[in-house]
């Protein structure tokens, strides 16, 4: 990776918040169906979010930041999956007890101390992802542990909570959400900051995921699980990389954040050496320089091009579009020359940090978001225009310059955000939530929320968790994944196959095949984890076959081993007619019984193989003869028996 660092030397630590949707019939706090996604809607609702005081009479910093964005929030509603609860017009129903049970199962898997009562709290979110402005959540267990690389990964807590909306679009000052996912039950598993390398983070994500899926009571597929990764280095602060969709993204993202924090700490030291140590020391002034760029070759800095952009994007005043006429505004950053090009993330600079704040908070999202004096675009007239702007703002040699454009009020907000981001830079690494991208980079999403956003939900009564309830759930709990993986490994099953069985629910079927049909463990694992997986990818409706039918197949195969040699064809029959008994399908396909005189018929097959083999080697003749023989005997005579008979025909050897 670019910008290699020694993770131990810089003191990098990381932890996880793994979110997993639960396999329940209804949502968390209402009785709308869960997991019924839609692409259309029957109505729309417009909302504006405002911050409220916490129980201690304080405002959460994130809430204040979101309020500055002046977002118009539209929710798309479909009558099949929302009710008045999602629209914040009805108090919550009693909490979904099926979801609480799944959370208790997760706590038992992780060795957590389970609470005596589940108390619902409100967690404030003003980004619009939840119409109420808060998420209902509850801690179910604390102080767990997970075997990991010969040590233990601590589990801080396991919570059960409602999911948020799905984002449809975010343009300027308008964000649109679809409410079909809203309210679906989730469990959130929070680890301690025990991970030391990016690869450990990826491995831990997969491990926690296997624990979640071991119960068989969680959802799988795209969007069913996602994780937030918390990263810091020595001297830095916790930064949350929000909504990492796949474990494979984690190594580059965590590496990039570690590099970013190391570079931000170096920038802090540079600023301190120059005397920039506090908010008062950062001086930013700005001016309207629209006239300087009235005829510029940079079209996005001209009013007529801006109007075209607004028309093409369909931006409306009061919705997507901010207040005031089109303005190009330049900001003088006194004494801050050469800091805009200071390294940040791999291949990015500190100017990228400023652009993220401007895009999110000021709503100025026309690329390239901003221009700056340390990497001014190369175009005809570019340097003269830059000189005019510097003269207009009375810039000196050690001053930096930033240019933004858009509605007048938004440009003022943008300049203030540039100043505030430099104020943060004097302290090193700000607490932030950042959006991940596939290439390993991240961008600003919001200020990291603090404890002031949490408060009790007086609409929801507590749920007692009795010892009897926990004992009943514990008795039905499957083995934890690390025990299953050890058993599979001892049987000669490769780790990827074992991981797949646990992630995709195949482990429970393997257990049934072994317990009820007497199947050999290794054979059952490969059948479910390789054969059925391959057929599913080819479009065979493997999931339509009830588990009992697979048990029936293996019981028949114990008496007629040849059946498993024809399992592809047989599985296709079973998937097409899942309600029919396997014995009837086997009889219909004339499988499992050796044809009369099959050995005598091998003479002609072997003679043809001798004549048709391109190579004179005995091995080539045997392979050709066995392949031709199996074409008619597959599923009727065991392959080992056919090979032995062919070998004998070829002359007692080859």
QUIZI-V447941 format. One record per residue. N is the residue number from 1. NEAR is the number of other ideal C-beta (glycine too) atoms within 8 Angstrom. Layout:
n->N near->NEAR
n->N near->NEAR
This chain:
n->1 near->6
n->2 near->5
n->3 near->7
n->4 near->4
n->5 near->10
n->6 near->5
n->7 near->10
n->8 near->7
n->9 near->6
n->10 near->12
n->11 near->8
n->12 near->14
n->13 near->11
n->14 near->15
n->15 near->13
n->16 near->16
n->17 near->12
n->18 near->14
n->19 near->12
n->20 near->14
n->21 near->14
n->22 near->17
n->23 near->8
n->24 near->12
n->25 near->5
n->26 near->9
n->27 near->15
n->28 near->15
n->29 near->12
n->30 near->13
n->31 near->6
n->32 near->12
n->33 near->9
n->34 near->12
n->35 near->7
n->36 near->8
n->37 near->7
n->38 near->10
n->39 near->3
n->40 near->5
n->41 near->9
n->42 near->6
n->43 near->6
n->44 near->8
n->45 near->9
n->46 near->7
n->47 near->9
n->48 near->7
n->49 near->12
n->50 near->6
n->51 near->12
n->52 near->8
n->53 near->6
n->54 near->12
n->55 near->5
n->56 near->5
n->57 near->5
n->58 near->7
n->59 near->10
n->60 near->13
n->61 near->10
n->62 near->14
n->63 near->14
n->64 near->10
n->65 near->11
n->66 near->13
n->67 near->11
n->68 near->8
n->69 near->10
n->70 near->8
n->71 near->13
n->72 near->12
n->73 near->12
n->74 near->12
n->75 near->14
n->76 near->12
n->77 near->13
n->78 near->12
n->79 near->6
n->80 near->6
n->81 near->11
n->82 near->11
n->83 near->9
n->84 near->6
n->85 near->14
n->86 near->13
n->87 near->12
n->88 near->7
n->89 near->5
n->90 near->9
n->91 near->4
n->92 near->13
n->93 near->7
n->94 near->6
n->95 near->15
n->96 near->11
n->97 near->8
n->98 near->10
n->99 near->14
n->100 near->14
n->101 near->11
n->102 near->17
n->103 near->15
n->104 near->15
n->105 near->12
n->106 near->16
n->107 near->13
n->108 near->13
n->109 near->11
n->110 near->14
n->111 near->7
n->112 near->14
n->113 near->7
n->114 near->11
n->115 near->11
n->116 near->5
n->117 near->8
n->118 near->13
n->119 near->9
n->120 near->14
n->121 near->11
n->122 near->12
n->123 near->12
n->124 near->15
n->125 near->11
n->126 near->12
n->127 near->9
n->128 near->11
n->129 near->8
n->130 near->12
n->131 near->12
n->132 near->5
n->133 near->9
n->134 near->10
n->135 near->10
n->136 near->15
n->137 near->13
n->138 near->12
n->139 near->11
n->140 near->17
n->141 near->17
n->142 near->10
n->143 near->9
n->144 near->13
n->145 near->10
n->146 near->13
n->147 near->6
n->148 near->11
n->149 near->5
n->150 near->3
n->151 near->6
n->152 near->8
n->153 near->14
n->154 near->11
n->155 near->17
n->156 near->9
n->157 near->9
n->158 near->18
n->159 near->12
n->160 near->18
n->161 near->14
n->162 near->15
n->163 near->12
n->164 near->9
n->165 near->13
n->166 near->7
n->167 near->10
n->168 near->7
n->169 near->7
n->170 near->6
n->171 near->9
n->172 near->11
n->173 near->11
n->174 near->13
n->175 near->13
n->176 near->11
n->177 near->15
n->178 near->13
n->179 near->14
n->180 near->11
n->181 near->12
n->182 near->15
n->183 near->13
n->184 near->14
n->185 near->17
n->186 near->13
n->187 near->18
n->188 near->12
n->189 near->15
n->190 near->12
n->191 near->17
n->192 near->8
n->193 near->9
n->194 near->12
n->195 near->13
n->196 near->9
n->197 near->8
n->198 near->14
n->199 near->7
n->200 near->11
n->201 near->15
n->202 near->12
n->203 near->11
n->204 near->13
n->205 near->14
n->206 near->11
n->207 near->12
n->208 near->14
n->209 near->13
n->210 near->12
n->211 near->14
n->212 near->14
n->213 near->14
n->214 near->14
n->215 near->12
n->216 near->9
n->217 near->8
n->218 near->15
n->219 near->10
n->220 near->9
n->221 near->5
n->222 near->3
n->223 near->8
n->224 near->9
n->225 near->13
n->226 near->8
n->227 near->13
n->228 near->12
n->229 near->14
n->230 near->13
n->231 near->14
n->232 near->13
n->233 near->14
n->234 near->6
n->235 near->7
n->236 near->12
n->237 near->8
n->238 near->8
n->239 near->16
n->240 near->12
n->241 near->14
n->242 near->10
n->243 near->8
n->244 near->15
n->245 near->7
n->246 near->6
n->247 near->11
n->248 near->6
n->249 near->12
n->250 near->14
n->251 near->11
n->252 near->11
n->253 near->15
n->254 near->15
n->255 near->13
n->256 near->13
n->257 near->14
n->258 near->15
n->259 near->12
n->260 near->11
n->261 near->15
n->262 near->12
n->263 near->12
n->264 near->13
n->265 near->13
n->266 near->10
n->267 near->12
n->268 near->12
n->269 near->8
n->270 near->10
n->271 near->13
n->272 near->10
n->273 near->6
n->274 near->7
n->275 near->7
n->276 near->12
n->277 near->7
n->278 near->8
n->279 near->6
n->280 near->4
n->281 near->9
n->282 near->11
n->283 near->7
n->284 near->12
n->285 near->8
n->286 near->11
n->287 near->8
n->288 near->7
n->289 near->13
n->290 near->10
n->291 near->5
n->292 near->11
n->293 near->12
n->294 near->8
n->295 near->4
n->296 near->11
n->297 near->7
n->298 near->11
n->299 near->7
n->300 near->9
n->301 near->10
n->302 near->12
n->303 near->8
n->304 near->6
n->305 near->10
n->306 near->13
n->307 near->9
n->308 near->8
n->309 near->10
n->310 near->9
n->311 near->8
n->312 near->6
n->313 near->9
n->314 near->6
n->315 near->10
n->316 near->7
n->317 near->5
n->318 near->5
n->319 near->10
n->320 near->11
n->321 near->11
n->322 near->12
n->323 near->7
n->324 near->8
n->325 near->5
n->326 near->11
n->327 near->12
n->328 near->14
n->329 near->16
n->330 near->13
n->331 near->15
n->332 near->13
n->333 near->16
n->334 near->9
n->335 near->10
n->336 near->12
n->337 near->11
n->338 near->8
n->339 near->14
n->340 near->16
n->341 near->9
n->342 near->12
n->343 near->8
n->344 near->11
n->345 near->12
n->346 near->11
n->347 near->5
n->348 near->8
n->349 near->10
n->350 near->13
n->351 near->13
n->352 near->11
n->353 near->11
n->354 near->15
n->355 near->11
n->356 near->10
n->357 near->14
n->358 near->15
n->359 near->13
n->360 near->11
n->361 near->12
n->362 near->15
n->363 near->15
n->364 near->14
n->365 near->8
n->366 near->9
n->367 near->4
n->368 near->5
n->369 near->10
n->370 near->13
n->371 near->8
n->372 near->13
n->373 near->10
n->374 near->10
n->375 near->8
n->376 near->10
n->377 near->7
n->378 near->4
n->379 near->7
n->380 near->4
n->381 near->8
n->382 near->12
n->383 near->7
n->384 near->7
n->385 near->11
n->386 near->11
n->387 near->8
n->388 near->10
n->389 near->13
n->390 near->11
n->391 near->8
n->392 near->10
n->393 near->14
n->394 near->6
n->395 near->8
n->396 near->6
n->397 near->4
n->398 near->6
n->399 near->14
n->400 near->13
n->401 near->15
n->402 near->16
n->403 near->14
n->404 near->15
n->405 near->13
n->406 near->14
n->407 near->12
n->408 near->12
n->409 near->9
n->410 near->14
n->411 near->17
n->412 near->10
n->413 near->12
n->414 near->16
n->415 near->14
n->416 near->8
n->417 near->13
n->418 near->15
n->419 near->11
n->420 near->9
n->421 near->12
n->422 near->15
n->423 near->11
n->424 near->8
n->425 near->14
n->426 near->14
n->427 near->8
n->428 near->10
n->429 near->13
n->430 near->9
n->431 near->9
n->432 near->11
n->433 near->11
n->434 near->13
n->435 near->10
n->436 near->11
n->437 near->8
n->438 near->4
n->439 near->5
n->440 near->10
n->441 near->10
n->442 near->12
n->443 near->10
n->444 near->11
n->445 near->9
n->446 near->12
n->447 near->10
n->448 near->11
n->449 near->12
n->450 near->9
n->451 near->4
n->452 near->10
n->453 near->14
n->454 near->9
n->455 near->9
n->456 near->8
n->457 near->10
n->458 near->4
n->459 near->6
n->460 near->11
n->461 near->4
n->462 near->8
n->463 near->9
n->464 near->6
n->465 near->13
n->466 near->6
n->467 near->5
n->468 near->6
n->469 near->10
n->470 near->12
n->471 near->8
n->472 near->8
n->473 near->12
n->474 near->8
n->475 near->6
n->476 near->5
n->477 near->9
n->478 near->10
n->479 near->7
n->480 near->9
n->481 near->11
n->482 near->7
n->483 near->8
n->484 near->15
n->485 near->12
n->486 near->8
n->487 near->10
n->488 near->13
n->489 near->10
n->490 near->6
n->491 near->9
n->492 near->5
n->493 near->13
n->494 near->5
n->495 near->8
n->496 near->6
n->497 near->13
n->498 near->15
n->499 near->11
n->500 near->11
n->501 near->15
n->502 near->14
n->503 near->11
n->504 near->9
n->505 near->9
n->506 near->13
n->507 near->11
n->508 near->10
n->509 near->11
n->510 near->14
n->511 near->9
n->512 near->12
n->513 near->15
n->514 near->12
n->515 near->6
n->516 near->8
n->517 near->12
n->518 near->7
n->519 near->11
n->520 near->6
n->521 near->12
n->522 near->9
n->523 near->9
n->524 near->13
n->525 near->15
n->526 near->11
n->527 near->13
n->528 near->15
n->529 near->14
n->530 near->9
n->531 near->11
n->532 near->12
n->533 near->12
n->534 near->8
n->535 near->13
n->536 near->10
n->537 near->6
n->538 near->6
n->539 near->5
n->540 near->9
n->541 near->9
n->542 near->10
n->543 near->5
n->544 near->6
n->545 near->12
n->546 near->5
n->547 near->9
n->548 near->6
n->549 near->12
n->550 near->12
n->551 near->12
n->552 near->12
n->553 near->13
n->554 near->13
n->555 near->11
n->556 near->13
n->557 near->10
n->558 near->9
n->559 near->5
n->560 near->10
n->561 near->8
n->562 near->16
n->563 near->15
n->564 near->9
n->565 near->11
n->566 near->13
n->567 near->11
n->568 near->8
n->569 near->9
n->570 near->16
n->571 near->14
n->572 near->10
n->573 near->11
n->574 near->13
n->575 near->12
n->576 near->7
n->577 near->7
n->578 near->11
n->579 near->3
n->580 near->7
n->581 near->7
n->582 near->12
n->583 near->8
n->584 near->8
n->585 near->13
n->586 near->13
n->587 near->7
n->588 near->7
n->589 near->11
n->590 near->6
n->591 near->12
n->592 near->9
n->593 near->7
n->594 near->8
n->595 near->9
n->596 near->4
n->597 near->6
n->598 near->11
n->599 near->6
n->600 near->6
n->601 near->8
n->602 near->13
n->603 near->8
n->604 near->7
n->605 near->12
n->606 near->12
n->607 near->8
n->608 near->10
n->609 near->12
n->610 near->10
n->611 near->6
n->612 near->7
n->613 near->10
n->614 near->4
n->615 near->6
n->616 near->5
n->617 near->6
n->618 near->8
n->619 near->7
n->620 near->11
n->621 near->15
n->622 near->13
n->623 near->8
n->624 near->11
n->625 near->17
n->626 near->12
n->627 near->8
n->628 near->10
n->629 near->13
n->630 near->11
n->631 near->7
n->632 near->6
n->633 near->13
n->634 near->10
n->635 near->12
n->636 near->13
n->637 near->10
n->638 near->8
n->639 near->11
n->640 near->6
n->641 near->8
n->642 near->13
n->643 near->10
n->644 near->8
n->645 near->11
n->646 near->15
n->647 near->11
n->648 near->7
n->649 near->10
n->650 near->14
n->651 near->5
n->652 near->5
n->653 near->6
n->654 near->8
